[in-house]
Amino acid sequence: MGNPTAATVEPAETSENPLLRIGGNGYRGDLRATGRARHFLRDREIYSEGDDADTVFKVESGVVRTYKFLRDGRRHINAFHGPGSVIGLEVGKVYGISAAAASDCAVISYGRRNLETLASQNDQLQLQLFSSVLRNLARAQEHSVSLGRRSAVEKLALFLMGCGEHSAGGGDILLEMSRKDIADYLGLTIETVSRTFSDLEDRALIELHGARHVRLMDITRLRDLFA
């Protein structure tokens, strides 16, 4: 197998979302100069639900997971965010969900108050910020609907297809998130996820190379599982 390319559920947004980018069709001010580069090791918290939402983050490398703990103590991951994604934009004054590094990652943090001041002076930046909030909400709704009544096999097949579609390596995927993360994203147990990976491999739909290297062997049949 060739060198796998890192893949996440959420596609990189660098080309389609110029938020926090200098030049191009986006905001042309010196916004990067107001940001702070930060690095987080795997599983380190970036912000927590209920904290003051005074900072916005752009993912530069790696993968960030956003999640919420349910009343029974279970963790529900609502999205994975790859390079180019913007997180931490909240309508209210506190974060409604938590965020942590799903892999070692680098982010740029921006003061929310500074962004709001700049946005009030620039319609293009204001529109980009608003669009990012709507995009994250739409993804959360799509995730909830798409996984609602699917079986474990259908859920994992859909997840892997999403990774493959947004991977530069096509059918060769490097999953940066852990099996526990995948389980909490799909609403399954780790044991079920592991069994389902094995099931898909037994059907010759995928090929596993270690815990995180996956090759999609039959994309048509994989898609047929959840279509």
C-alpha positions in Angstrom: 0.0 0.0 0.0 1.2 3.5 -0.8 1.6 6.2 1.9 -1.9 6.9 3.3 -3.1 10.4 3.6 -4.6 11.7 6.8 -8.3 12.0 6.6 -11.1 13.4 8.7 -14.8 13.5 8.6 -15.0 17.2 8.0 -13.2 18.5 4.9 -10.5 21.1 5.1 -12.1 24.5 4.4 -9.1 26.5 3.2 -10.4 26.8 -0.4 -14.1 27.2 0.3 -14.0 29.3 3.5 -11.5 32.2 3.4 -12.3 33.1 7.0 -9.2 34.3 8.8 -7.2 34.3 5.6 -5.4 37.3 4.2 -6.1 38.3 0.6 -8.1 36.1 -1.8 -11.8 36.8 -1.8 -12.0 37.1 2.0 -11.1 39.7 4.6 -8.0 41.6 3.5 -6.9 43.0 6.8 -3.9 41.9 8.9 -6.0 39.4 10.9 -3.3 36.8 11.3 -1.2 39.3 13.2 -3.9 39.3 15.9 -3.8 35.5 16.4 -1.7 33.3 18.6 -0.3 30.0 17.4 -0.9 27.2 19.9 -0.1 23.5 19.9 -2.1 20.7 21.7 -1.1 17.1 22.3 -3.6 14.4 21.6 -6.6 14.5 24.1 -5.6 17.9 25.5 -8.7 20.1 26.0 -8.9 23.3 24.0 -12.0 24.6 25.6 -14.8 23.3 27.8 -18.6 23.5 27.7 -19.7 26.4 29.9 -16.4 28.3 29.7 -16.5 31.9 28.5 -16.6 31.9 24.7 -14.0 34.6 24.4 -11.7 32.9 21.9 -12.2 31.6 18.3 -9.9 28.9 16.9 -8.7 28.0 13.4 -7.3 24.5 13.0 -3.9 24.6 11.2 -2.9 21.0 11.4 -4.2 17.8 12.9 -7.8 17.0 14.0 -9.9 18.6 16.7 -13.1 16.9 18.0 -16.0 18.8 19.4 -18.2 17.0 21.9 -20.7 17.1 24.7 -21.2 14.9 27.7 -24.8 13.5 28.1 -26.6 13.3 31.4 -25.8 9.6 31.8 -22.0 10.4 31.5 -21.6 9.2 27.8 -19.7 11.4 25.5 -21.2 12.4 22.2 -18.8 13.7 19.5 -20.7 15.9 17.0 -17.8 16.6 14.6 -14.2 16.2 13.7 -12.5 19.4 12.4 -9.5 19.3 10.1 -7.1 22.0 8.8 -8.9 25.1 7.7 -11.9 24.6 10.0 -13.0 27.3 12.4 -14.4 26.4 15.9 -15.5 28.2 19.0 -17.9 30.7 17.3 -20.8 30.9 19.6 -24.1 32.8 19.6 -24.1 33.1 23.4 -21.4 34.1 25.9 -20.3 30.6 26.8 -19.2 27.5 24.8 -22.2 25.2 24.2 -19.9 22.2 23.6 -16.3 21.2 24.4 -13.3 20.8 22.1 -10.2 18.8 22.4 -7.3 17.5 20.2 -8.2 14.2 18.6 -4.6 14.1 17.4 -1.6 16.3 18.0 -2.7 19.6 16.4 -1.8 23.2 15.9 -4.4 26.0 16.0 -4.5 29.8 15.8 -6.5 31.5 18.5 -8.2 34.8 18.1 -9.9 37.0 20.7 -13.6 37.0 20.0 -14.0 40.7 21.0 -11.4 41.7 18.5 -13.0 39.7 15.8 -16.4 41.2 16.5 -14.9 44.7 16.4 -13.3 44.0 13.0 -16.5 42.3 11.7 -18.5 45.4 12.6 -16.2 47.4 10.4 -16.1 44.9 7.5 -19.2 43.3 5.9 -17.2 40.6 4.2 -15.7 39.3 7.5 -19.1 39.6 9.2 -20.6 37.4 6.5 -17.8 34.8 6.7 -18.2 34.6 10.5 -22.0 34.1 10.1 -21.5 31.5 7.4 -19.1 29.5 9.6 -21.7 29.4 12.4 -24.4 28.2 10.0 -22.1 25.6 8.4 -21.3 24.0 11.8 -25.0 23.9 12.7 -25.8 22.3 9.4 -23.2 19.6 9.9 -24.4 18.8 13.4 -28.0 18.4 12.0 -26.8 16.3 9.1 -24.8 14.1 11.4 -27.8 13.5 13.7 -30.1 12.7 10.9 -27.7 10.5 8.9 -26.9 8.2 11.8 -30.4 8.1 13.3 -31.6 4.6 12.4 -28.6 3.0 10.7 -26.9 -0.2 11.7 -23.3 -0.4 13.0 -22.1 -1.6 9.5 -24.0 1.3 7.8 -22.6 3.9 10.2 -19.0 2.8 9.8 -19.3 2.4 6.1 -20.7 6.0 5.8 -18.0 7.3 8.1 -15.2 5.7 6.1 -16.7 6.9 2.8 -16.7 10.4 4.2 -13.1 10.1 5.1 -12.2 8.7 1.7 -14.0 11.5 -0.2 -12.0 14.2 1.6 -8.7 12.4 1.5 -6.0 13.3 -1.0 -5.1 9.7 -0.9 -8.5 8.6 -2.2 -9.0 5.1 -1.0 -6.0 5.1 1.3 -6.9 6.6 4.7 -5.0 7.4 7.8 -7.5 7.8 10.7 -6.0 10.4 13.1 -8.8 9.9 15.6 -8.9 6.9 18.0 -11.3 4.0 17.9 -12.9 5.4 21.0 -13.4 8.7 19.2 -15.0 6.9 16.3 -17.3 5.0 18.6 -18.5 8.1 20.4 -19.0 9.8 17.0 -21.1 7.0 15.6 -23.0 6.2 18.9 -21.4 2.8 19.2 -19.2 0.9 21.7 -15.5 0.4 21.0 -16.1 -3.3 20.9 -18.8 -2.9 18.2 -16.6 -0.6 16.2 -13.7 -3.2 16.3 -16.1 -6.0 15.3 -17.5 -3.9 12.4 -14.1 -3.1 11.1 -13.3 -6.8 11.1 -16.6 -7.6 9.4 -16.0 -5.1 6.6 -12.5 -6.6 6.1 -13.9 -10.1 6.0 -16.3 -9.0 3.3 -13.2 -7.6 1.3 -14.7 -4.1 1.4 -11.7 -2.7 3.3 -8.2 -3.7 4.1 -6.7 -2.8 7.5 -3.0 -2.1 8.0 -2.6 -1.5 11.7 -5.1 0.3 13.9 -5.5 3.5 11.8 -4.4 2.7 8.2 -7.4 1.7 6.1 -7.7 1.0 2.4 -11.2 1.2 0.8 -11.2 -1.9 -1.5 -14.7 -1.7 -3.0 -16.2 1.8 -2.9 -19.3 0.8 -4.8 -20.3 -2.0 -2.4 -19.4 0.2 0.6 -21.7 2.9 -0.7 -24.5 0.4 -1.3 -24.5 -0.5 2.4 -26.0 2.9 3.4 -27.4 4.3 0.1 
